[in-house]
Amino acid sequence: MDNQSKIIMYSTQWCGDCVRSKKVFDKLGVAFKEIDIDYDKEGFEIAKKIQNQNPRIPTIVFEDGSFLVEPSDVELTNKINSL
């Protein structure tokens, strides 16, 4: 399994930035796991912990342990290309 397929995105259905980030993944053909924090309490707690109790979405966690919060399309694309 390659690095890209181990990306986790904490999101919600109503989040415009989440929809935009999903489009970047789709455009680049990158697999990711999506966790909707409106329905997944454990996922909500993980996102909260990553961000010092103030979860913002999308929070995208990469296999190397790094993460991006509300990234621009360029930031997300650059990170994916660096994996």
N, C-alpha and C positions, 0 to 999 in steps of 0.2 A: 504494500500500500504506500503510495507516495505522500509527501508532506501535505499537499493541497487537500487530499481527501480527509485529513484529520483536523480541518479547520472547524471551529464551533462558533456560530453566530447566535448570540442572545438577542432576541428581537420581540416584536409584537406585530400583529396583523395591521394595526392602524398607523404604524410608524412610517412616515414618508422616507426618512433616511434609510430605514431598513429595506424598503422596496428598491431604492436606488442602489444600495450595496449589493442586493441580490442580482440586479441587472448587470453589475460589474462582474460578479462571479460567473453568471451565465455567458456573458460576452467573451470571457476568457476561457470558458470551458472548465471551470474549477469546481470540483465537488466540495460541499460543506454540509455540516449538520446544523440544522436550525432548531433552536430551543425557544419556544414562545413563553416568555416570562409571565404573561397573563395567566397561563394555564399550568405552568410548571413551577411549583413553589421552590423546589430545590434549585432550579435554574435561576430563579429570581435571587435566591440567597447567594449563589455563586457570583452573579453579576454585581450584587451589592458588595460582597467581600472584595472583589477585584478593584472596585472604585471607592473604597473607604466609606461604605454605607450610603452612597448617593448614586444609585444605578442610573446610567444614561444608556440609551440604545441608538444604534446597534453597538454592542460590545462584541468584538471579534477576536477570538483567542486562537493563536497559532500553535502548532506542535512544539515549537521551540520555547513556549511559555510566554512569548511576547503577546501584546494585545493592542488593538486600536479601538478608540471610542469615538463614535460619530465621525469616521474618516471621510475625507473628500474622495471623489472617484480617483483622483491622481494619487493620493496617499495609499489607498487600498491597492490600486494597480501596481504601484512601485513595491509595496510589501509583498504582494503575491509573486511578482517577478523576481524578488530577491530570495525566494525560498528554494 
